Amino acid sequence: PSTYTPTEYMSQYDDLISAARDAIMNRGDFSYDYNTDPLYGQYANAYTNLGQQAMEDTLARASAQTGGMASSYAEQAGQQAYNQYMTALASKIPELQQLAYGQWQDEGNELYNRLGLLVDAENEDYTRWYNNERDAYQRWYNDESDAYQRWYNGETEDYQRWKDAQDMAY
């Protein structure tokens, strides 16, 4: 008869699943600081340069109308042109915040998807192990049952030796 020794299931995904769960649980809430947003920094540089250029152009045009002399009107008009660009830059912040929030949500979805894939892989491995274990046990059980039936029916050498020994004893 065959022998059966049960095996213990060893997960190759436990650590990965725990790490994925931890990443989700310790992720924290969404926060946005435009001062640390590289995209805002690019916009700030561009709008500042455009605002500076608009201010200089406006100041030059206004000064040209007064014979090349800078006036308080020219300075005020130049500052107003610059401020329009800075206002446009400030109006970008909600858009950038929404973009950053979308990226944050996408990252969260990726974490959940990764966890799901790991759990699926774990379930597949466990099912494969369980089926192999069950099949090995069933083969052993069938072999043992067959051996018992043969013994019970006197179809084995062991039984025959036992029977011969019993016959000699009487």
trRosetta pair geometry for C-beta under 8 A, 3 or more apart (Angstrom, degrees):
i j d omega theta_ij theta_ji phi_ij phi_ji
1 140 7.9 75 167 -156 97 66
1 143 4.8 135 -150 142 80 108
1 144 5.6 71 -160 -87 141 58
1 146 7.9 164 -106 68 96 89
1 147 4.4 -51 -71 -38 117 155
2 139 6.3 -11 61 130 158 99
2 140 5.2 -115 92 -108 108 69
2 143 4.5 96 20 48 96 171
2 144 8.0 -90 53 -43 74 76
3 140 6.9 -10 149 -124 15 118
4 136 6.2 141 -132 142 96 92
4 137 5.8 87 -159 -112 145 54
4 139 7.8 155 -85 76 111 81
4 140 3.3 -17 -51 -86 124 171
4 141 7.7 14 -35 -39 157 64
6 133 6.7 47 -144 -155 78 112
6 137 7.4 21 -91 -78 86 109
7 129 7.6 -115 92 -166 116 104
7 133 6.3 -130 46 -100 92 106
9 126 6.2 39 -159 -125 145 79
9 129 5.1 110 -115 127 97 156
9 130 7.6 -4 -83 -61 131 73
11 14 4.3 99 97 -36 128 97
11 122 6.1 13 -146 -138 113 103
11 125 7.1 119 -129 96 64 137
11 126 7.5 -10 -96 -70 91 97
12 125 6.7 -145 30 -139 99 170
13 16 5.1 -67 -159 50 62 111
13 17 5.3 64 144 -28 90 105
13 118 5.3 159 -169 -175 121 91
13 119 7.9 167 140 -86 144 28
13 121 5.8 151 -83 95 148 106
13 122 4.2 -121 65 -78 145 98
13 125 7.0 162 -6 24 118 144
14 17 5.9 -60 -146 37 25 108
14 18 6.2 23 158 -17 64 108
14 122 7.8 105 -61 -116 52 130
15 18 5.7 -54 -146 38 30 111
15 19 6.3 30 155 -19 65 107
16 19 5.7 -54 -146 37 31 111
16 20 6.3 30 154 -19 65 106
16 118 5.2 -153 117 -134 111 137
17 20 5.8 -54 -147 37 31 110
17 21 6.3 31 154 -18 65 106
17 115 6.8 85 -142 -144 68 76
17 118 4.9 -180 -84 131 77 130
17 119 6.4 95 -120 -73 119 70
17 122 6.4 4 -57 -45 138 147
18 21 5.7 -55 -147 38 30 111
18 22 6.2 32 154 -20 65 107
19 22 5.6 -52 -145 37 31 113
19 23 6.4 36 153 -24 64 103
20 23 5.7 -50 -150 31 32 114
20 24 6.7 29 152 -16 62 104
20 111 6.5 160 -165 -171 82 78
20 114 5.3 -154 -129 111 127 104
20 115 4.1 169 139 -86 131 81
20 118 5.7 172 2 19 155 151
21 24 5.8 -59 -155 37 33 109
21 25 6.0 22 155 -13 70 112
21 115 6.4 100 -68 -121 61 128
22 25 5.8 -59 -137 44 30 105
22 26 5.6 2 171 4 69 118
23 26 6.6 -65 -128 51 18 92
23 27 6.5 52 157 -69 56 91
23 111 5.4 -146 112 -140 115 125
24 27 5.9 -30 -159 -24 26 120
24 108 7.4 90 -128 -150 81 78
24 111 5.0 160 -79 139 85 130
24 112 6.7 88 -105 -74 131 68
24 115 6.5 -17 -32 -43 137 146
27 108 6.6 86 -178 -103 166 93
27 111 7.1 -139 -78 10 136 173
28 31 7.7 -42 139 -3 116 105
30 100 7.9 139 -168 123 109 94
30 101 5.7 53 -173 -121 152 81
30 104 4.9 107 -113 129 107 164
32 37 7.3 15 -168 -60 88 124
32 96 7.8 152 -175 115 133 85
32 97 4.6 122 119 -130 168 88
32 100 5.0 126 -112 85 116 146
32 101 7.0 -58 -53 -54 131 83
33 36 4.7 45 90 20 108 104
33 37 7.0 -179 91 -28 54 87
34 37 5.1 -48 -145 19 44 122
34 40 4.4 148 -172 -113 85 169
34 93 5.1 -53 -77 -128 152 100
34 96 6.2 87 -116 91 99 137
34 97 7.2 -61 -69 -64 96 89
35 40 7.4 -71 -73 95 16 142
37 40 3.9 74 82 6 110 110
37 41 6.8 -175 95 -13 58 81
37 96 5.9 104 145 162 162 130
37 100 6.5 -88 -112 -71 125 136
38 41 5.2 -50 -151 32 38 119
38 42 6.7 41 151 -21 66 98
39 42 5.7 -47 -154 31 36 112
39 43 6.6 35 148 -14 65 103
39 96 5.9 180 96 -135 118 115
39 99 7.3 -59 78 96 163 144
40 43 5.5 -55 -150 40 36 111
40 44 6.0 41 151 -26 69 105
40 92 7.2 156 -120 109 77 116
40 93 7.1 40 -117 -104 124 70
40 96 5.4 86 -71 -178 93 170
41 44 5.5 -50 -142 34 30 114
41 45 6.5 31 157 -18 63 102
42 45 6.0 -53 -151 34 30 109
42 46 6.4 24 154 -13 64 109
43 46 5.8 -61 -147 42 31 108
43 47 5.8 20 161 -11 71 112
43 89 6.0 148 140 -137 104 86
43 92 5.3 -138 174 111 161 166
43 96 7.4 -118 5 -66 150 137
44 47 6.1 -57 -135 44 25 103
44 48 5.9 27 162 -21 62 112
44 89 6.1 83 -104 -160 58 135
45 48 5.9 -58 -143 37 23 110
45 49 6.3 21 159 -16 62 109
46 49 6.0 -59 -150 38 27 108
46 50 6.2 22 155 -14 65 110
47 50 5.6 -54 -141 43 33 110
47 51 5.9 36 156 -22 66 108
47 85 4.8 166 -177 168 85 98
47 86 6.8 132 141 -88 119 39
47 88 6.2 -164 -135 85 128 100
47 89 4.0 169 98 -73 166 112
47 92 7.9 -151 -43 -3 148 140
48 51 5.7 -53 -143 39 27 112
48 52 6.2 30 155 -21 63 106
48 85 7.3 155 -86 126 23 127
48 86 7.7 51 -93 -86 64 82
48 89 7.6 35 -48 -69 68 156
49 52 5.7 -52 -146 35 29 112
49 53 6.3 28 155 -17 63 107
50 53 5.7 -55 -147 38 30 111
50 54 6.2 31 153 -19 66 106
50 85 5.3 177 95 -129 97 142
51 54 5.6 -53 -143 38 31 110
51 55 6.2 33 155 -22 65 105
51 81 7.1 158 -155 126 64 72
51 82 4.2 80 170 -146 100 63
51 83 7.6 117 -152 -21 124 17
51 84 7.4 174 -118 65 95 66
51 85 3.1 -146 -77 62 98 143
51 86 5.9 54 -105 -39 161 76
51 89 7.9 -57 -37 -23 133 123
52 55 5.7 -53 -148 34 29 112
52 56 6.4 26 154 -15 64 106
52 82 6.6 47 -79 -115 36 107
53 56 5.8 -56 -148 38 31 108
53 57 6.2 30 154 -18 66 108
54 57 5.7 -54 -143 39 30 111
54 58 6.1 28 158 -18 65 108
54 78 8.0 156 120 -152 65 61
54 81 4.0 -148 137 155 105 116
54 82 6.3 172 78 -73 99 50
54 84 7.3 -83 119 59 156 111
54 85 6.2 156 28 -34 140 127
55 58 5.9 -56 -144 39 27 108
55 59 6.1 27 156 -19 63 110
55 78 4.1 73 -168 177 73 86
55 79 6.5 48 -131 -79 115 29
55 81 5.1 177 -82 78 52 106
55 82 3.9 12 -64 -54 122 105
56 59 5.7 -54 -142 39 29 112
56 60 6.2 30 156 -20 64 107
56 78 7.0 67 -64 -145 20 120
57 60 5.8 -56 -149 36 28 111
57 61 6.4 24 155 -16 65 106
57 81 7.4 -123 64 147 90 166
58 61 5.8 -55 -146 38 31 108
58 62 6.1 25 158 -14 66 109
58 74 7.6 164 133 -165 76 66
58 77 4.9 -145 160 129 119 96
58 78 4.5 172 85 -95 106 60
58 80 7.6 -122 146 62 165 85
58 81 4.3 170 -17 -15 149 149
59 62 6.0 -57 -142 41 27 107
59 63 6.0 27 157 -19 63 111
59 70 6.7 0 -174 -123 101 102
59 74 5.2 84 -144 161 61 97
59 75 6.7 38 -116 -93 106 42
59 77 7.2 163 -80 80 51 91
59 78 3.6 16 -58 -77 93 140
60 63 5.8 -56 -142 39 26 110
60 64 6.3 33 155 -26 62 105
61 64 5.7 -51 -149 29 30 114
61 65 6.9 30 152 -21 61 101
62 65 5.8 -53 -158 29 35 112
62 66 7.0 11 152 0 65 106
62 71 6.9 -114 143 45 108 98
62 73 6.1 -153 -176 112 131 89
62 74 3.4 171 106 -114 124 82
62 77 5.0 140 -60 54 149 142
62 78 7.0 -117 23 -41 134 90
63 66 6.1 -70 -152 47 37 96
63 68 5.7 31 151 -151 97 27
63 69 6.3 -163 -155 73 85 25
63 70 5.1 -30 -102 -85 117 55
63 71 7.2 169 -102 5 63 77
63 74 4.9 71 -58 -140 71 159
64 67 7.9 86 -170 -40 29 6
64 68 6.5 27 -105 -77 44 56
66 69 5.1 -84 116 60 107 88
66 71 5.3 78 6 -25 173 125
66 73 7.9 132 -43 58 140 117
66 74 6.9 -108 16 -44 130 126
70 74 5.2 -129 -153 77 62 137
70 75 6.3 65 174 -51 105 93
71 74 4.7 103 49 3 72 100
71 75 7.1 -137 96 -1 40 86
72 75 5.6 -52 -147 40 36 112
72 76 6.0 38 152 -21 67 107
73 76 5.7 -57 -146 39 29 110
73 77 6.1 28 155 -19 66 107
74 77 5.8 -53 -144 37 28 110
74 78 6.3 29 154 -19 62 108
75 78 5.7 -55 -147 38 29 112
75 79 6.2 29 154 -18 64 107
76 79 5.8 -53 -145 37 30 110
76 80 6.3 34 153 -23 63 106
77 80 5.6 -52 -148 34 30 115
77 81 6.6 34 152 -21 63 101
78 81 5.8 -51 -152 31 33 111
78 82 6.6 31 150 -16 64 105
79 82 5.6 -54 -151 38 35 113
79 83 6.1 37 151 -22 68 107
80 83 5.6 -52 -143 36 31 113
80 84 6.6 41 154 -28 62 99
81 84 5.8 -47 -156 23 31 115
81 85 7.4 27 149 -12 59 100
82 85 6.0 -60 -164 35 37 108
82 86 6.5 30 146 -15 70 108
83 86 5.4 -55 -145 40 39 112
83 87 6.1 44 153 -23 69 102
84 87 5.7 -50 -147 35 30 112
84 88 6.5 33 150 -19 62 104
85 88 5.5 -50 -147 36 34 113
85 89 6.4 40 150 -23 64 102
86 89 5.4 -46 -148 33 35 116
86 90 6.5 37 151 -19 64 102
87 90 5.6 -51 -148 36 34 111
87 91 6.4 35 151 -22 64 104
88 91 5.6 -53 -150 33 32 114
88 92 7.1 43 148 -30 60 97
89 92 5.7 -49 -164 17 37 116
90 93 5.9 -25 -170 -7 47 116
91 94 7.4 -40 -176 24 48 99
91 95 7.8 41 137 -4 64 110
92 95 5.4 -66 -162 46 52 115
92 96 5.7 49 145 -22 84 109
93 96 5.7 -58 -143 40 30 109
93 97 6.1 34 157 -23 66 106
94 97 5.4 -52 -143 36 32 114
94 98 6.3 34 156 -20 65 103
95 98 5.8 -54 -151 35 29 111
95 99 6.4 31 149 -19 63 106
96 99 5.4 -51 -147 36 35 115
96 100 6.3 35 153 -18 66 104
97 100 5.7 -53 -147 38 31 110
97 101 6.3 34 151 -21 65 105
98 101 5.5 -50 -146 35 32 114
98 102 6.5 36 152 -21 63 102
99 102 5.7 -51 -151 33 31 113
99 103 6.6 30 151 -16 63 104
100 103 5.6 -53 -150 37 34 112
100 104 6.3 39 149 -22 66 104
101 104 5.4 -51 -147 35 34 115
101 105 6.4 34 152 -18 65 103
102 105 5.7 -52 -148 36 32 110
102 106 6.3 35 151 -21 64 105
103 106 5.5 -51 -147 35 33 114
103 107 6.4 36 152 -20 64 102
104 107 5.8 -52 -151 34 30 112
104 108 6.6 32 149 -18 62 105
105 108 5.5 -54 -151 36 35 114
105 109 6.4 36 151 -20 67 103
106 109 5.6 -52 -148 36 33 112
106 110 6.4 37 151 -21 64 103
107 110 5.6 -52 -150 34 33 114
107 111 6.6 36 150 -21 64 101
108 111 5.6 -50 -152 31 35 113
108 112 6.6 32 151 -15 66 103
109 112 5.7 -54 -149 39 35 110
109 113 6.2 37 152 -20 67 106
110 113 5.6 -52 -144 38 32 113
110 114 6.3 36 154 -22 64 104
111 114 5.7 -52 -148 34 30 112
111 115 6.5 31 152 -18 63 105
112 115 5.7 -53 -149 36 32 112
112 116 6.3 35 152 -21 65 106
113 116 5.5 -54 -149 36 32 114
113 117 6.4 33 154 -19 65 104
114 117 5.8 -53 -149 35 31 111
114 118 6.4 29 153 -17 64 107
115 118 5.8 -58 -149 38 31 110
115 119 6.2 29 154 -18 67 107
116 119 5.8 -54 -144 37 30 109
116 120 6.3 32 155 -20 64 106
117 120 5.7 -53 -148 36 30 113
117 121 6.4 30 154 -18 64 105
118 121 5.7 -54 -147 37 32 111
118 122 6.3 35 152 -21 65 105
119 122 5.5 -52 -147 36 32 115
119 123 6.3 34 153 -20 65 104
120 123 5.7 -54 -148 36 30 111
120 124 6.4 32 153 -20 64 104
121 124 5.7 -52 -149 35 32 113
121 125 6.4 31 153 -17 65 105
122 125 5.8 -56 -149 37 30 109
122 126 6.2 27 155 -17 66 108
123 126 5.7 -55 -143 39 30 110
123 127 6.1 31 157 -20 65 107
124 127 5.8 -56 -146 37 28 111
124 128 6.3 29 154 -19 63 106
125 128 5.7 -55 -149 36 30 112
125 129 6.3 29 154 -17 66 106
126 129 5.7 -54 -147 39 32 111
126 130 6.0 33 154 -21 67 108
127 130 5.6 -52 -141 38 29 112
127 131 6.2 29 158 -18 64 107
128 131 6.0 -57 -147 37 26 108
128 132 6.4 24 155 -15 63 108
129 132 5.9 -60 -149 39 29 109
129 133 6.0 28 155 -19 66 110
130 133 5.7 -57 -146 38 28 112
130 134 6.1 28 156 -19 65 109
131 134 5.7 -52 -141 38 29 112
131 135 6.2 30 157 -19 64 107
132 135 5.8 -56 -146 38 29 111
132 136 6.3 29 155 -19 64 106
133 136 5.8 -54 -147 36 29 110
133 137 6.3 28 154 -17 63 107
134 137 5.8 -56 -149 38 29 111
134 138 6.2 30 153 -21 65 108
135 138 5.6 -53 -144 36 31 112
135 139 6.4 33 155 -20 65 102
136 139 5.9 -51 -149 34 30 110
136 140 6.4 29 152 -16 63 107
137 140 5.7 -58 -151 39 32 111
137 141 6.1 33 153 -21 68 108
138 141 5.6 -52 -142 38 31 113
138 142 6.2 33 156 -19 65 106
139 142 5.8 -55 -147 38 29 110
139 143 6.3 29 154 -18 64 107
140 143 5.7 -56 -148 37 29 111
140 144 6.2 27 155 -17 65 108
141 144 5.8 -57 -146 39 29 110
141 145 6.1 29 155 -20 65 109
142 145 5.7 -55 -143 38 29 111
142 146 6.2 30 156 -19 64 106
143 146 5.8 -54 -146 37 29 110
143 147 6.2 28 155 -18 64 107
144 147 5.7 -54 -145 38 30 111
144 148 6.3 32 154 -20 64 105
145 148 5.7 -52 -148 35 30 111
145 149 6.4 31 153 -19 63 106
146 149 5.7 -55 -148 37 31 111
146 150 6.3 30 154 -18 66 104
147 150 5.8 -53 -147 37 31 110
147 151 6.2 32 153 -19 65 107
147 156 7.3 44 -161 -72 72 145
148 151 5.6 -56 -148 39 31 112
148 152 5.9 32 153 -21 67 108
149 152 5.5 -51 -140 38 30 112
149 153 6.1 16 161 -6 64 111
149 155 8.0 3 119 32 68 126
150 153 6.0 -64 -143 48 27 101
150 155 4.0 -91 -161 71 79 111
150 156 4.9 89 130 -46 107 98
150 159 7.6 -159 131 -6 72 137
151 154 7.6 33 178 -74 29 25
151 155 7.4 -81 -54 48 21 72
151 156 5.1 -23 -88 17 64 131
151 158 6.7 -26 -115 78 102 110
151 159 5.0 163 -150 -60 62 121
154 159 4.9 -155 -130 130 49 137
154 160 6.8 93 -175 -71 82 70
154 163 6.6 34 -134 -43 111 148
155 159 7.0 49 41 43 32 140
156 159 4.6 96 60 6 85 100
156 160 6.9 -150 97 -5 45 87
157 160 5.4 -56 -147 39 35 112
157 161 6.2 37 154 -20 69 103
158 161 5.8 -52 -148 36 29 109
158 162 6.3 29 152 -18 63 107
159 162 5.6 -55 -149 38 32 112
159 163 6.1 32 152 -20 67 106
160 163 5.6 -52 -145 37 31 111
160 164 6.2 33 154 -19 65 104
161 164 5.6 -52 -145 37 31 111
161 165 6.2 33 153 -20 64 105
162 165 5.6 -55 -150 36 30 112
162 166 6.3 31 150 -20 64 105
163 166 5.5 -53 -148 35 33 111
163 167 6.3 35 152 -21 66 104
164 167 5.6 -52 -146 35 32 112
164 168 6.4 31 154 -18 64 105
165 168 5.8 -55 -149 36 31 110
165 169 6.5 34 152 -25 63 105
166 169 5.7 -54 -151 29 33 114
166 170 7.0 17 157 -9 63 104
167 170 6.4 -67 -157 39 31 99
